[in-house]
Amino acid sequence: MAASLVVLILTSQLLLWDLQACDRGVAAVQNSHHEETEVALLQLEQSLTTMRLNWPKSSQTQLALIDQKGKSFLLTFKLRDGQLKTKREVVLTNPSNAGYMPLFFQVRSIKWQYQAPLLELDLVLLDRTHFYRTYLVKSV
């Protein structure tokens, strides 16, 4: 009986250590994903300094942007590959949808508000992490 109790205690300890290791692994993956989102937010900020916003053609989930050469781009919330939760992305495309560049991944919702000259971004990821940014943007 004593041996069974010792085996039970040791098994419980091993299970507890394994669960703690899994928890640390999940936290590390989430932190790396949040770092990728922060980098994408900085890339967006840099891009917006060289582009103008066409707000009448934009919406709360899509931005119409024009670069310095007059080329149009759309920053759009899309579901790729059907309705897979991991493929909910915000992508930058041209108006004819010929090619795209993903900007944000695993997006639950995105909302844009524009009060000239400030553009507000409200981004929520699938893990419910919330990002709120304000950008100074020139309009058309």
C-alpha positions in Angstrom: 0.0 0.0 0.0 2.9 2.4 0.8 4.5 1.6 -2.5 1.3 2.3 -4.4 1.0 5.6 -2.6 4.6 6.6 -3.5 4.0 5.7 -7.1 0.8 7.7 -7.1 2.6 10.8 -5.7 5.4 10.5 -8.2 3.0 10.1 -11.1 1.1 13.2 -9.9 4.3 15.2 -9.7 5.3 14.2 -13.2 1.9 15.1 -14.5 2.0 18.5 -12.8 5.5 19.2 -14.2 4.3 18.3 -17.7 1.2 20.6 -17.4 3.5 23.4 -16.3 5.8 22.9 -19.2 2.8 22.9 -21.6 1.6 26.2 -20.1 5.0 27.8 -20.6 5.1 26.6 -24.2 1.7 28.0 -24.9 2.7 31.4 -23.4 5.9 31.5 -25.5 3.9 30.9 -28.7 1.4 33.6 -27.8 4.2 36.1 -27.0 6.0 35.4 -30.3 2.7 35.9 -32.1 2.1 39.2 -30.3 5.7 40.3 -31.3 4.8 39.6 -34.9 1.7 41.7 -34.6 3.7 44.6 -33.1 6.2 44.4 -36.0 3.2 44.5 -38.5 1.8 47.5 -36.7 5.1 49.3 -37.1 5.3 48.3 -40.8 1.7 49.7 -41.2 2.7 52.9 -39.6 5.7 53.3 -41.9 3.6 52.5 -45.0 0.9 55.0 -43.9 3.4 57.9 -43.8 4.0 57.5 -47.6 0.4 56.9 -48.6 -2.8 58.9 -48.6 -6.2 57.6 -47.4 -9.2 57.6 -49.7 -11.8 57.5 -46.9 -15.0 57.8 -49.1 -14.0 54.5 -50.7 -13.0 53.0 -47.3 -15.1 51.3 -44.7 -14.7 50.2 -41.1 -13.1 46.9 -42.3 -11.3 48.0 -45.4 -9.0 50.9 -46.2 -8.5 52.4 -49.7 -4.9 53.7 -49.9 -3.0 55.6 -52.7 0.8 55.6 -52.9 3.0 58.4 -54.1 2.9 57.2 -57.7 -0.9 57.2 -57.7 -1.4 53.4 -57.4 -4.3 52.2 -55.4 -4.2 49.5 -52.7 -6.8 48.0 -50.4 -6.1 46.9 -46.8 -8.8 44.3 -46.3 -10.0 41.8 -43.7 -10.3 38.4 -45.4 -11.0 34.8 -44.6 -8.7 32.5 -46.6 -9.2 28.8 -47.3 -12.9 28.8 -46.4 -13.8 29.5 -42.8 -10.7 28.2 -41.0 -10.1 30.3 -37.9 -6.3 30.3 -38.3 -6.6 31.9 -41.8 -8.4 35.1 -40.7 -6.0 37.7 -42.1 -5.8 41.4 -42.9 -4.0 41.7 -46.3 -2.8 44.4 -48.5 -3.9 43.9 -52.2 -4.4 45.9 -55.3 -8.0 46.6 -56.3 -8.0 43.8 -58.9 -7.0 41.3 -56.1 -3.9 40.2 -58.2 -1.6 39.2 -55.4 -1.6 40.2 -51.8 0.7 40.7 -48.8 -0.6 39.5 -45.4 -0.2 42.0 -42.6 -2.1 40.6 -39.6 -2.9 36.9 -38.8 -5.5 35.2 -36.6 -7.8 38.3 -36.6 -11.1 38.2 -34.7 -12.1 41.7 -35.7 -10.7 44.9 -37.1 -12.3 48.4 -37.1 -11.0 51.6 -38.7 -12.3 55.1 -37.8 -11.2 58.3 -39.5 -11.5 61.8 -38.1 -9.1 63.9 -40.3 -6.2 63.7 -39.9 -6.3 60.8 -37.4 -6.9 57.2 -38.4 -7.8 54.9 -35.5 -7.2 51.1 -35.6 -9.0 48.7 -33.2 -7.6 45.2 -33.8 -8.7 42.1 -31.8 -6.9 38.7 -32.4 -8.5 35.3 -31.9 -6.9 34.9 -28.5 -8.7 38.2 -27.5 -5.5 40.3 -27.5 -6.6 43.8 -28.2 -4.4 46.4 -30.1 -5.5 50.0 -30.4 -3.4 52.5 -32.4 -3.8 56.0 -33.8 -2.0 57.1 -37.0 -1.6 60.5 -38.6 -2.6 60.1 -42.2 -3.1 62.5 -45.1 -6.3 62.1 -47.0 -7.0 62.4 -50.8 
